[in-house]
Amino acid sequence: TPSIIGLWDFWPAINVQKRIAGLSDGRVVSFDTSGIVNTLASGLYGTNSAYTFCEALGGSSVRKLFAFTGADPPLVTSDGITMVQMSLPAFDWTGSNQPVAGVMHNNRLWCFGNLNQAHRVYFSTLGNQEDFQTVGGGDPSGTINIYPGEGARIIGACDFANILYLFKYPRGIYYVDDSDTNMANWSVKRLTRGVGMAGTLAGAQVDN
């Protein structure tokens, strides 16, 4: 019997609820009180660590749920019935070099934790959370290096009070100042080197 190693309560529409679980046997499924209702994805390799999920709420009338394992290409569903690979992932997300998690911030999806760029955070284009390849135009995708000489890797993130905070393992907390409309003026600042985060699910965000 597989173990549940990730959960999300996904509402693809205001009157449609899908309870999503990542299982230790490499499946992502939906379930209800009777058991598994549908298999969204299977054959995933990230079976030794937790699945992380991120819901995209901005830029489109269609809600999307992203799933990350750190070993598989990021997956996405908009209906809670089937999951497919992200349409335009970053070019260096290949093989086992995949992000461990993502977070929504200012209408972009920010991803991190891939082994080949352990200190780099990737952000999508504005309004298209699947596009990590477009580098031209007014609101392109891109990456930011987060104090590469400190900590082992970026392991967690959250959007709090419209500021993106990034947590490293074992120590280091940083935040991105992307308030300027000119991306060339974006910067990264250190909050502390004294503490960090143990894993992708080691933090919980609450309102107020």
N, C-alpha and C positions, 0 to 999 in steps of 0.2 A: 504494500500500500504506500503510495507516494506521500511525502510530507508537503504541507503548504509552506512555501518560503516567500510569499509575497501576496498582498491583498489590495484591492481597490474597489471602491463603490462608484461605478461609472454610470452617469446619466447622459446617454447620447441625445436624448430629447427630454423635454420637461416632464413627460409622462411615461418615460421608458427607463427602467432601472436594470443595469447589468452588474452583477457581482462577479468580479474578475479575480482569479487566483493564479499565481505562478507555482507550479509543482516541481518537486525534486526529480521527477522523471522526464523533465524537459518539455513539459506542456504548459500552455496558458489556456485556461478553461473558464467558462462561466458556469455558475452554479446557483441552485436555490435550495430550499429545505428538503427537496427530494434527492438531491445529489447533483452530479455534473449534468449540465444541460447541453453544452456545446464545447467543442475543442476549437479554440481560435488559432492556435499554432502548436507545432510539435517538432521534435527533433532538435531542440535547443541544447546548447552545450553548457550553458551557465547553470549547472545543477549543483554546484558545491557552494554557492553563495546566494544571498537573497536577491530576488527580483525587485527592482524599483520601478515605480510607475510615476508618470507626470501627465497631468491633464492640461491641454491647451484650451484656453478660454477666450482668447482675443484674436482679432483680425479676420474672423470668418464666422458665419452663422452656423458652421458645422463644428461640433465639439470633437476633439481628437484625444485619444489616450495613447501615450507612448510607453513602451516597456523596454527596460534595459537589463542586461545580465552582466555586462563587462566582457563577455566572450562571444556574443552574437551581435550581428548588425541590429541597430535599434528597430523595433517593430512599432507599428501604429495601427489603430483601428478607429473608425468613426461610427461604427454601428454596434460594437460589442459582440459581433458574430464571427467575423474573420479578421485576422491580423496579417499585415504584409510588411515588408521591409520599407523603411523610410525611403522616399523617392530620390532625394538628392543629398546623401550623406557626405561628410567631409572626405576628401580624396584619400587621406591617410588613415581612415578607419577601415583597415583591411585585416584579414585573418583574425587573430585574437586581440588585435589592438582596437578595442571597441569601448565606448564610454560606459561607465558604470551607472550613471544617473543623469538626469536633466532637471531643470527648473525653469518655470516661466518667469520672465522679468521684462517689463516694458515692451510687451507684445512680441518678444523674441523667446525662442527656446535656447537655453544655455546648457551645454553638455560638457562633461569632464570625466577624468579618471582613466582614460585609455593609457595602456602601458607605454606606448612609444612617445607620449607627450604628457607625462604625469603631472606637470605643473602648468599646463595650458588649459584655458577654458575656451570653448568654441561657442559662437553665437550665430543664430540663423538670421536670415533677412527679416526685415520688419514685416510682420503680418503673415509670413509663410514659414511656419515652424519646421517644415521638412527641408528647407533649402539652405544647405551649408556650403554651396558651391558658387553661387553668384557673388562676384567680388566687385562688380561695377555698378553704376547707378547711384541713386541718392541714398539708399538704405541697404547696403550690401551686407553679406555675412562676413565673418572674420574670426580672429582669435586674439587672445590676450595672454601673455605669459605672466604668471602670478608668483613673484619672488622665487625663482627656480633654485636658489641656494638654501632655501629653508624648508624643513619638513621633507617627508618622503613622497607625498602625492596629494593631490586634491581628492577628497573623499566625500565631501558633502557641500550643500549650498542651500540657501533660502532667500526669498525676497521678503524683507521686513521693512515696513515704512517706505516702500518704493526704493529701497537700496538693496543691491545684490551682495550678500555675504557669502564668502567661500571659506571652507574649513579644510585644513590639511590633517593628515595622519603623520606622526602622532601629535604634532603641535603646530599651531599657526592659524590665525583667523584674520581674514583680509576682506576688504570691500572695494567694489568697483564704482568709481565716480563717472557715470555716463550721462550726467545731467546736461552737458553741453550738446547742442545740436550738431556741432562739428565733431565727428568721430576722432579726428586727429588730436583733440583736446581731452579725450577720455584718459583716465589714469587709475592706478591701483594703489591703495593705501593699506598699511598694516594696522590691524586693531591690537593684536597681541601675539607674542611668540611663546607665551606661558602655557597655553592650553590649546587643544585641538579637538579632533573628533576620531572615534574609534572605527567607525564604519558608516556605510551609506544610510543606515537606519538608526543611527545613534542620536539623532536629534528629532524633536517634535515641535512644530510651529503651532501656536495658539493665537487666537484673536486678542487684540488689545494688550 
